[in-house]
Amino acid sequence: MNEDVRLVVWVRGRVQRVGFRWFTRARALEIGALSGFALNLEDGRVQVVAEGPREACQKLLDWLHDGDTPGRVDGLTEIWDTPRGGYDGFAIR
């Protein structure tokens, strides 16, 4: 079963001013079927929200955790939820 889900991830580490949001968007578009955004937070983290098939969201999470991301990822906090919709593609905010 590959139902649609909402994945919210807070990424800690050196993830601002290194192209992290741009690469996250590019990876989401490469995976396909995802909508959402990547946003710099004032505390230095990046928030990633992705909605789409569970398998696609899991691929993005795996990349955020273990992939060749710019900067340095020190840790992730994730929440899985039901989709809310309202996103047009995958944006950088």
N, C-alpha and C positions, 0 to 999 in steps of 0.2 A: 504494500500500500504506500503510495507516494503522494499523500495529501498535501495541500498548501499549508504553509506555516509562516510564522513571523519569528525571526531570529534577531535579537538585540545583543550586540557585543560591545563591551568597553575594553579597549586595548590600551595596556600600560606599557611604558618604555620610551625610547626615543622615537616617537612616531609623528612628531610635528616638524614642519620645515624640511622634510626629507622626501616629499612626493608620495607619502603613504596613502592619502585619500585618493589621489589620481590612480595609483596602481591598484587600489582596492576596487575602484570603479571599473577599471580595465579588466580586472579578473572577474568581476561579477558579470560584465558584458560577455566575456569569453565563455563563462559557464553557461550563460543564457537562462532565460525564463525567470530572471530575478528583477525585482524593483525595490527601490529604497534609496538610501543615501549613506554617505560618510561625512562626519562632522567633527571638526576640532573642538574640544572642550577647553574651558579656561584653565583647568587643572593640569593640562598637558596630555590628557588621554584623547583618543579618538573613539567616537561612538559610531558603530556601524549598524544600520538597520536594513535587513533584507527580508523580503517576502517572496514566496514562490514555493515550488515543490521541495519537500523535505530533503531529498537527495541533493538538489542544487544548493540549498542553504548549508548542508553538511559539507559539501565540497568547498564552499567559501570559508566556513569555519576552520576546516582542516588547513587551508592555505594560510589563513591568518595565524594559526597556531604553529605550523611547521614549514610554511612555504618560504619562498625567496622574496620576502617583503623588504622594502627599503627601510633603513633605520634599524631599530632593534626592538623586538617585542619581548617584554619581560613577563607579561602575564595577560590573561584574558578572564573576563567575567561574562557569562552568557546567560540569556534567558530565552526560553522557547515559549511561544504564545500562539494564539490564533491570529490570522491576518486581519488587518484593519482596512487595507486598501488605500486608495487615494494618491498613490505615487505614480508619476509619469516617468517610467524608465528608472535609471539608477543615477543619482545626482551627487555632486560634490557640494556640500553646504559649508 
